[in-house]
C-alpha cells in the first residue's frame, strides 16, 4: 500500500475563469453574490407564485373560470358503466 503525504503533492495554482470570481480579490462581494442570487430568485418565485394563487382565487370567487366539456356539470362514470357481463368460457362450452 502506498501512502502519500500531503507535502508530496505539489500545489497547483488555481486561476478563476473571470476576475470577478477571484475570492482573493473580491472576498465578501463574491460571497454576497453567491448567497444573494439564489435568495433573489426565491423571492421572485414566491412573489410570482403568490400573484398566480391570488389571481386563481379571485377568478373562482367571481366566476371567471372557463368551463370545459360544454359548460355543463361533469358526469363521472359509475362502476356499472365500466363493467359488462361476460360469460365464463366453461359455461359457453357446456362444461358445467
KESELUM-400695 format. One record per residue: residue in one letter; x, y, z of N, C-alpha, C, O in turn; residue number from 1. Coordinates in steps of 0.1 Angstrom, whole numbers, always signed. Example, Ala and Ser with C-alpha at 12.3 -4.5 7.8 and 13.67 -1.06 7.14 Angstrom:
BEGIN
(rec A, (+132, -57, +78), (+123, -45, +78), (+132, -33, +78), (+142, -33, +85), 1)
(rec S, (+128, -22, +71), (+137, -11, +71), (+129, +0, +79), (+134, +11, +80), 2)
This chain:
BEGIN
(rec X, (+8, -12, +0), (+0, +0, +0), (+9, +12, +0), (+19, +13, +8), 1)
(rec X, (+5, +22, -9), (+13, +34, -10), (+6, +45, -2), (-5, +48, -4), 2)
(rec X, (+14, +51, +6), (+9, +63, +13), (+16, +75, +8), (+29, +76, +8), 3)
(rec X, (+9, +85, +5), (+15, +98, +0), (+12, +109, +10), (+0, +110, +14), 4)
(rec X, (+22, +115, +14), (+19, +126, +24), (+14, +139, +16), (+17, +140, +4), 5)
(rec X, (+8, +148, +23), (+3, +160, +17), (+14, +168, +12), (+13, +176, +2), 6)
(rec X, (+26, +168, +18), (+37, +176, +14), (+42, +171, +0), (+48, +179, -7), 7)
(rec X, (+40, +159, -3), (+45, +153, -16), (+36, +158, -28), (+41, +157, -39), 8)
(rec X, (+24, +162, -25), (+16, +167, -36), (+19, +181, -39), (+18, +190, -30), 9)
(rec X, (+23, +184, -52), (+25, +198, -55), (+13, +207, -55), (+2, +202, -59), 10)
(rec X, (+14, +219, -50), (+2, +228, -50), (+0, +233, -64), (+10, +239, -70), 11)
(rec X, (-11, +232, -70), (-14, +237, -83), (-21, +250, -81), (-31, +251, -74), 12)
(rec X, (-16, +260, -88), (-22, +273, -86), (-36, +273, -93), (-37, +268, -104), 13)
(rec X, (-46, +279, -87), (-59, +279, -92), (-62, +293, -97), (-61, +303, -90), 14)
(rec X, (-66, +294, -110), (-69, +307, -116), (-84, +307, -119), (-89, +299, -126), 15)
(rec X, (-91, +317, -114), (-106, +318, -117), (-108, +321, -132), (-99, +328, -138), 16)
(rec X, (-119, +316, -137), (-122, +319, -151), (-124, +334, -154), (-120, +339, -165), 17)
(rec X, (-130, +341, -144), (-132, +355, -146), (-126, +362, -134), (-126, +357, -123), 18)
(rec X, (-122, +375, -136), (-115, +382, -125), (-125, +385, -113), (-121, +385, -102), 19)
(rec X, (-138, +386, -116), (-147, +389, -106), (-151, +377, -97), (-158, +378, -87), 20)
(rec X, (-146, +365, -102), (-148, +353, -94), (-136, +349, -85), (-136, +339, -79), 21)
(rec X, (-127, +358, -85), (-115, +355, -77), (-118, +359, -62), (-119, +370, -59), 22)
(rec X, (-118, +348, -53), (-121, +351, -39), (-110, +359, -32), (-113, +365, -22), 23)
(rec X, (-98, +359, -37), (-87, +366, -31), (-89, +381, -32), (-86, +389, -23), 24)
(rec X, (-95, +385, -43), (-97, +400, -45), (-111, +404, -42), (-113, +416, -38), 25)
(rec X, (-121, +396, -44), (-135, +400, -42), (-140, +398, -28), (-147, +406, -23), 26)
(rec X, (-136, +386, -22), (-139, +383, -8), (-154, +384, -5), (-162, +375, -10), 27)
(rec X, (-158, +393, +3), (-172, +394, +8), (-182, +397, -4), (-193, +393, -3), 28)
(rec X, (-178, +404, -14), (-186, +407, -25), (-190, +394, -33), (-201, +392, -37), 29)
(rec X, (-180, +386, -34), (-183, +373, -41), (-192, +364, -33), (-201, +358, -38), 30)
(rec X, (-190, +364, -20), (-199, +357, -11), (-213, +362, -11), (-223, +355, -11), 31)
(rec X, (-215, +376, -12), (-228, +382, -13), (-235, +378, -26), (-247, +375, -26), 32)
(rec X, (-227, +377, -37), (-233, +373, -50), (-237, +358, -49), (-248, +355, -54), 33)
(rec X, (-229, +350, -43), (-232, +335, -43), (-245, +333, -34), (-253, +324, -38), 34)
(rec X, (-246, +340, -23), (-258, +339, -15), (-270, +347, -20), (-281, +343, -19), 35)
(rec X, (-267, +359, -25), (-278, +368, -29), (-286, +364, -41), (-298, +366, -42), 36)
(rec X, (-279, +358, -51), (-286, +354, -63), (-297, +344, -61), (-308, +345, -65), 37)
(rec X, (-294, +333, -54), (-305, +323, -51), (-316, +329, -42), (-327, +325, -44), 38)
(rec X, (-312, +337, -33), (-322, +343, -24), (-331, +352, -32), (-343, +352, -30), 39)
(rec X, (-325, +360, -41), (-333, +368, -50), (-343, +360, -59), (-354, +364, -61), 40)
(rec X, (-337, +349, -65), (-346, +341, -73), (-357, +335, -65), (-369, +334, -70), 41)
(rec X, (-355, +331, -52), (-365, +325, -44), (-376, +336, -41), (-388, +333, -41), 42)
(rec X, (-372, +348, -38), (-381, +359, -35), (-390, +362, -48), (-402, +363, -46), 43)
(rec X, (-384, +362, -59), (-391, +364, -72), (-401, +353, -74), (-413, +355, -78), 44)
(rec X, (-397, +340, -72), (-406, +329, -73), (-418, +330, -64), (-429, +328, -68), 45)
(rec X, (-415, +333, -51), (-426, +334, -41), (-436, +345, -45), (-448, +343, -44), 46)
(rec X, (-431, +356, -50), (-440, +367, -54), (-448, +363, -66), (-461, +366, -66), 47)
(rec X, (-442, +357, -76), (-450, +353, -88), (-460, +342, -85), (-471, +343, -90), 48)
(rec X, (-456, +333, -77), (-465, +322, -73), (-477, +328, -65), (-488, +323, -67), 49)
(rec X, (-474, +337, -56), (-484, +343, -48), (-494, +351, -57), (-506, +350, -54), 50)
(rec X, (-489, +358, -67), (-498, +365, -76), (-507, +355, -84), (-519, +358, -86), 51)
(rec X, (-501, +344, -88), (-509, +334, -95), (-520, +328, -86), (-531, +326, -91), 52)
(rec X, (-516, +325, -74), (-526, +319, -65), (-538, +329, -62), (-549, +325, -62), 53)
(rec X, (-534, +342, -60), (-544, +352, -57), (-553, +354, -69), (-565, +356, -68), 54)
(rec X, (-547, +353, -81), (-555, +355, -94), (-565, +343, -95), (-576, +345, -99), 55)
(rec X, (-560, +331, -92), (-569, +320, -94), (-580, +320, -84), (-592, +317, -87), 56)
(rec X, (-577, +324, -71), (-588, +325, -61), (-598, +336, -65), (-610, +334, -63), 57)
(rec X, (-593, +347, -70), (-602, +358, -75), (-611, +353, -86), (-623, +356, -86), 58)
(rec X, (-605, +346, -96), (-613, +341, -107), (-624, +331, -103), (-635, +331, -108), 59)
(rec X, (-620, +322, -93), (-630, +312, -89), (-641, +320, -81), (-653, +316, -82), 60)
(rec X, (-638, +329, -73), (-647, +337, -64), (-657, +345, -73), (-669, +345, -70), 61)
(rec X, (-652, +351, -84), (-660, +359, -92), (-666, +352, -104), (-673, +359, -112), 62)
(rec X, (-664, +339, -105), (-670, +332, -116), (-663, +334, -130), (-670, +333, -140), 63)
(rec X, (-651, +337, -130), (-644, +340, -143), (-636, +328, -147), (-626, +329, -155), 64)
(rec X, (-639, +316, -143), (-632, +304, -147), (-638, +298, -159), (-651, +297, -160), 65)
(rec X, (-630, +295, -169), (-636, +289, -181), (-640, +275, -178), (-633, +267, -172), 66)
(rec X, (-651, +271, -184), (-656, +257, -182), (-652, +249, -194), (-651, +254, -205), 67)
(rec X, (-649, +236, -192), (-645, +228, -203), (-656, +217, -204), (-663, +214, -195), 68)
(rec X, (-657, +211, -216), (-667, +200, -218), (-681, +205, -220), (-690, +198, -216), 69)
(rec X, (-683, +216, -227), (-696, +220, -230), (-702, +229, -219), (-714, +234, -221), 70)
(rec X, (-696, +232, -208), (-701, +241, -198), (-711, +234, -188), (-715, +241, -179), 71)
(rec X, (-714, +222, -190), (-723, +215, -181), (-715, +209, -169), (-703, +210, -168), 72)
(rec X, (-723, +203, -160), (-717, +196, -149), (-709, +184, -154), (-714, +178, -163), 73)
(rec X, (-699, +181, -147), (-691, +170, -151), (-698, +157, -147), (-702, +155, -135), 74)
(rec X, (-699, +148, -156), (-706, +135, -153), (-695, +124, -152), (-687, +122, -161), 75)
(rec X, (-694, +119, -140), (-684, +108, -138), (-690, +95, -140), (-701, +92, -136), 76)
(rec X, (-683, +86, -147), (-689, +73, -149), (-689, +65, -136), (-680, +66, -128), 77)
(rec X, (-700, +57, -134), (-701, +48, -123), (-694, +35, -126), (-690, +33, -137), 78)
(rec X, (-693, +27, -116), (-686, +14, -118), (-694, +5, -128), (-688, -3, -134), 79)
(rec X, (-707, +8, -128), (-716, +0, -137), (-713, +3, -152), (-714, -6, -160), 80)
(rec X, (-708, +15, -154), (-705, +19, -168), (-693, +12, -173), (-691, +11, -185), 81)
(rec X, (-684, +9, -164), (-671, +3, -168), (-671, -12, -170), (-662, -17, -177), 82)
(rec X, (-681, -19, -164), (-681, -33, -164), (-692, -38, -174), (-702, -32, -176), 83)
(rec X, (-690, -50, -180), (-700, -56, -187), (-700, -71, -184), (-690, -77, -180), 84)
(rec X, (-712, -77, -185), (-713, -91, -182), (-707, -99, -193), (-710, -97, -205), 85)
(rec X, (-698, -109, -189), (-692, -118, -199), (-694, -132, -193), (-692, -135, -181), 86)
(rec X, (-697, -141, -202), (-699, -155, -198), (-685, -162, -196), (-676, -158, -203), 87)
(rec X, (-685, -171, -187), (-673, -178, -185), (-670, -188, -197), (-680, -193, -202), 88)
(rec X, (-658, -190, -200), (-656, -200, -211), (-661, -214, -208), (-665, -221, -217), 89)
(rec X, (-661, -218, -195), (-666, -231, -192), (-681, -232, -194), (-686, -242, -199), 90)
(rec X, (-688, -221, -191), (-703, -221, -194), (-706, -221, -209), (-716, -227, -213), 91)
(rec X, (-698, -214, -216), (-701, -213, -230), (-699, -227, -237), (-707, -230, -247), 92)
(rec X, (-690, -235, -232), (-688, -248, -238), (-698, -259, -233), (-699, -270, -238), 93)
(rec X, (-704, -256, -222), (-713, -265, -216), (-706, -275, -207), (-711, -286, -204), 94)
(rec X, (-694, -271, -201), (-687, -280, -193), (-692, -280, -179), (-688, -289, -171), 95)
(rec X, (-701, -272, -175), (-706, -271, -161), (-717, -280, -159), (-722, -281, -148), 96)
